[in-house]
Amino acid sequence: MLTVIAGEDIVASRKKLLEVKTDYVSKKYNPVFLALSNILDKIKIDEQEVNLFGDSSVYFIENLSKKYNGRQKTVFKDSIVEFSKNRNITLVDWEAGKSAYDISGLKRIATTFIECKPSKSIFELLDSCYPRNLKTFIKSYRELTLTQDEMFIFIMLVKHIRNLILAKVDALPQSIKPWQRSKLTHQSALWTEKNLVSFYDGLAKIDIALKTGASSYSIGQSLELLLCYYVR
């Protein structure tokens, strides 16, 4: 059996992953964490061995789509399909930050597919991120932090600004849906390319400072200071 937990809301999908793990542990399963490089060998060896203690294993893996995506038929893909149909094998895959559209191949074979989608309000916030709209953006941001994790909001903003830069230089990937392309192109027109790139660079510096512990400010404080320069 194959359970896939995905979605752009990374915080929510991570929480769901931990809930699933806890549930299996409570049912006396032994969680085994696998790397993509040894998933096939490990599971096949375990199938052949007799567990003297009678414990059942459940396998956890991240980003199975890295090797499963694509149209080319492979031994790896065939094996994963077999595992997904085998009720004696329990495989849980976490696809952090990926939508159902991004991993449609895995969705088709998954026994259970869980997608944690961002709330509508996060998209409304991203749509309001443009010059001369500082007051509205910060007000919406502060309201959203009451119900959403700040790091998740930050990650979504970074991804959105990156897409705006791509829209500005007409380099959006073909996978972007037409209505998304239209919205991104319209919003990018409200920015200069220089300010978009500088804003993105500022976001990257905040990310590094937070990860290295070099910042004395919170995510929200750092972000609001940066916004005062570019969304004013």
C-alpha positions in Angstrom: 0.0 0.0 0.0 1.2 3.5 -0.8 0.2 6.6 1.1 1.3 9.9 -0.4 1.2 13.1 1.7 1.7 16.2 -0.4 0.7 19.9 -0.8 2.1 23.4 -1.0 1.3 23.9 2.7 4.5 22.3 3.9 3.7 22.9 7.6 0.3 21.2 7.4 1.7 18.3 5.3 4.5 17.8 7.8 2.0 17.8 10.7 -0.1 15.2 8.8 3.0 13.1 8.2 3.8 13.1 12.0 0.1 12.2 12.7 0.3 9.2 10.3 3.6 8.1 11.9 2.2 8.3 15.4 -0.9 6.3 14.3 1.2 3.5 12.9 3.4 3.4 16.0 0.3 3.1 18.2 -0.7 0.1 16.1 2.6 -1.6 16.9 4.3 -0.9 13.5 8.0 -0.3 13.4 8.8 2.9 11.4 11.7 2.5 9.0 13.1 5.5 7.2 14.5 4.8 3.7 16.6 6.7 1.2 15.7 6.6 -2.5 18.9 4.9 -3.2 18.2 1.7 -1.2 14.4 1.6 -1.1 14.0 -1.4 -3.4 16.7 -3.6 -1.9 15.7 -2.8 1.7 12.0 -3.7 1.2 12.8 -6.9 -0.8 15.2 -8.1 1.8 12.7 -7.4 4.6 10.1 -9.4 2.7 12.4 -12.5 2.7 13.4 -12.2 6.3 11.4 -13.6 9.2 10.8 -11.0 12.0 11.4 -13.0 15.1 9.6 -10.4 17.2 6.5 -10.3 15.1 6.6 -6.6 14.5 5.3 -5.2 11.2 7.3 -2.4 9.5 6.0 0.7 7.8 8.4 2.4 5.4 8.7 6.2 5.3 10.4 8.0 2.4 10.6 11.6 1.1 10.2 12.8 -2.5 9.6 9.5 -4.2 8.6 11.5 -7.2 12.2 12.3 -7.9 12.7 8.8 -9.3 9.1 8.1 -10.2 8.3 11.1 -12.4 8.7 10.8 -16.1 7.1 8.7 -18.9 10.0 6.3 -19.3 9.3 2.8 -17.9 11.9 1.7 -15.4 12.4 -1.2 -12.9 12.1 1.3 -10.1 8.7 2.5 -11.3 7.4 -1.0 -11.8 8.5 -2.0 -8.3 6.8 1.0 -6.7 3.6 0.1 -8.5 3.9 -3.5 -7.2 4.4 -2.2 -3.6 1.4 0.1 -4.0 -0.8 -3.0 -4.7 0.8 -5.2 -2.0 -1.2 -5.1 1.2 1.7 -6.7 3.1 3.9 -3.6 2.4 3.1 -0.2 3.9 4.9 2.7 2.2 4.4 6.4 3.2 5.9 9.1 1.0 6.2 12.8 1.9 6.2 15.2 -1.0 7.0 18.5 0.6 5.7 21.6 -1.2 4.3 19.6 -4.2 0.8 19.8 -5.5 -1.3 17.0 -6.9 -0.6 18.4 -10.4 3.2 18.2 -9.8 3.1 14.5 -8.9 0.0 13.3 -10.9 1.8 10.0 -11.6 2.1 9.1 -8.0 -1.4 10.2 -7.3 -2.7 7.7 -9.8 -1.1 4.7 -8.1 -1.4 5.8 -4.4 -3.7 3.8 -2.2 -4.3 7.0 -0.2 -3.4 10.5 -1.4 -3.5 13.4 1.1 -3.0 17.0 -0.3 -2.6 19.9 2.1 -3.6 23.0 0.1 -2.8 26.6 1.1 -5.9 28.5 2.3 -7.4 31.0 -0.1 -6.2 33.8 2.1 -2.6 33.1 1.4 -3.1 33.5 -2.3 -5.0 36.8 -1.6 -2.0 38.0 0.3 0.4 37.1 -2.5 -1.8 38.9 -5.0 -1.5 42.0 -2.9 2.3 42.1 -2.9 3.1 45.0 -5.2 4.6 48.5 -4.9 2.5 51.3 -3.2 0.4 48.7 -1.4 2.4 48.3 1.9 -0.4 49.1 4.3 -2.8 46.6 2.9 -0.2 43.9 2.5 1.1 44.2 6.1 -2.4 44.3 7.5 -3.3 41.1 5.6 0.0 39.5 6.6 -0.5 40.1 10.3 -4.1 38.8 10.1 -2.9 35.7 8.3 -0.2 34.9 10.9 -3.0 34.3 13.4 -4.0 31.2 11.6 -1.0 30.3 9.4 2.7 29.5 10.3 5.0 32.4 9.5 7.6 30.2 7.9 5.0 28.8 5.5 3.9 32.3 4.5 7.5 33.3 4.0 8.2 30.2 1.8 5.1 30.9 -0.3 6.2 34.5 -0.7 9.6 33.5 -1.9 8.2 31.1 -4.4 5.7 33.8 -5.6 8.4 36.5 -6.1 10.5 34.0 -8.0 7.6 33.4 -10.3 7.0 37.1 -10.8 10.7 37.5 -11.9 10.2 34.7 -14.4 7.0 36.3 -15.6 8.8 39.6 -16.0 11.4 38.1 -18.3 8.9 35.9 -20.0 10.5 32.7 -18.7 7.7 31.0 -16.8 7.7 27.2 -17.2 5.2 25.6 -19.7 3.6 23.8 -16.8 2.1 27.0 -15.4 -1.6 27.1 -16.2 -2.8 29.9 -18.5 -4.8 31.7 -15.8 -1.8 31.6 -13.5 0.4 32.9 -16.2 -2.0 35.8 -16.9 -2.2 36.7 -13.2 1.6 36.6 -12.7 2.3 38.6 -15.9 -0.2 41.3 -14.8 1.3 41.5 -11.3 4.9 41.6 -12.5 4.0 44.6 -14.7 3.5 46.6 -11.5 7.1 46.0 -10.6 10.4 47.0 -12.2 12.7 44.1 -12.9 15.4 45.7 -10.7 13.2 45.9 -7.6 11.8 42.4 -8.1 15.3 40.9 -8.2 16.5 43.1 -5.2 13.4 42.1 -3.2 14.0 38.4 -4.0 17.7 38.8 -3.0 16.5 40.4 0.3 14.2 37.4 1.0 17.1 35.0 0.3 19.3 36.9 2.8 16.5 36.7 5.5 16.3 33.0 4.9 20.1 32.5 5.3 20.1 34.7 8.4 17.3 32.7 10.0 18.8 29.4 9.2 22.3 30.4 10.6 20.9 32.2 13.6 22.6 35.4 12.5 19.4 37.4 12.7 18.1 39.0 15.9 14.7 39.6 14.3 11.8 37.2 13.8 10.6 36.2 10.3 7.8 38.8 10.5 10.0 41.6 11.7 12.6 40.9 9.1 10.0 40.7 6.4 8.2 43.9 7.4 11.5 45.8 7.3 12.2 44.5 3.8 8.7 45.3 2.6 9.2 49.0 3.7 11.8 49.3 0.9 9.9 47.6 -1.9 6.2 47.6 -1.2 5.8 51.1 0.0 
